[in-house]
Amino acid sequence: MNNININDLSQILLGISGNKLLIISGLILGLGFLLKPILKDIISIIIDKRKHNKDNNHHGEAL
């Protein structure tokens, strides 16, 4: 099992310079902004399909 010491982890995080930290956070934010519309579309498609399936099920029961 991989045991990472808390001290080692904190030393790694503290060793990151400010410029690298800004670049890493910028990349993470950029990916978030790129993926947000895609995920929003995927979620809306899934919701529409579920609503459509529920509508079809209710119409079948009414007949």
C-alpha positions as CSV (number, residue, x, y, z in Angstrom):
1,M,0.0,0.0,0.0
2,N,1.2,3.5,-0.8
3,N,1.7,5.5,2.3
4,I,2.5,9.2,1.5
5,N,3.7,11.0,4.5
6,I,1.9,14.3,5.3
7,N,5.2,16.0,5.8
8,D,6.4,14.9,2.3
9,L,3.2,16.0,0.7
10,S,3.4,19.4,2.4
11,Q,7.0,19.9,1.3
12,I,6.1,19.1,-2.3
13,L,3.2,21.6,-2.2
14,L,5.4,24.3,-0.5
15,G,8.1,23.7,-3.1
16,I,5.9,24.8,-5.9
17,S,6.8,28.3,-6.9
18,G,4.2,31.1,-7.3
19,N,4.5,31.2,-11.1
20,K,4.0,27.4,-11.4
21,L,1.0,27.6,-9.1
22,L,-0.5,30.4,-11.2
23,I,0.0,28.4,-14.4
24,I,-1.4,25.2,-12.9
25,S,-4.5,27.1,-11.5
26,G,-5.0,28.8,-14.8
27,L,-4.9,25.5,-16.7
28,I,-7.4,24.0,-14.3
29,L,-9.8,27.0,-14.6
30,G,-9.4,27.0,-18.4
31,L,-10.3,23.3,-18.6
32,G,-13.3,24.0,-16.4
33,F,-14.5,26.8,-18.6
34,L,-14.0,24.6,-21.7
35,L,-15.8,21.6,-20.2
36,K,-18.7,23.5,-18.7
37,P,-20.7,24.0,-21.9
38,I,-20.1,20.4,-23.0
39,L,-21.2,18.9,-19.7
40,K,-24.2,21.3,-19.7
41,D,-25.3,20.0,-23.1
42,I,-24.8,16.3,-22.1
43,I,-26.8,16.8,-18.9
44,S,-29.6,18.5,-20.8
45,I,-29.7,15.7,-23.4
46,I,-29.9,13.1,-20.7
47,I,-32.7,15.0,-18.9
48,D,-34.6,15.4,-22.2
49,K,-34.3,11.7,-22.9
50,R,-35.6,10.8,-19.4
51,K,-38.6,13.2,-19.8
52,H,-39.3,11.7,-23.2
53,N,-39.2,8.2,-21.8
54,K,-41.5,9.1,-19.0
55,D,-44.0,10.7,-21.4
56,N,-44.0,7.6,-23.6
57,N,-44.6,5.4,-20.5
58,H,-47.5,7.5,-19.3
59,H,-49.1,7.5,-22.8
60,G,-48.8,3.7,-23.0
61,E,-50.6,3.3,-19.6
62,A,-53.4,5.7,-20.6
63,L,-54.3,3.5,-23.6
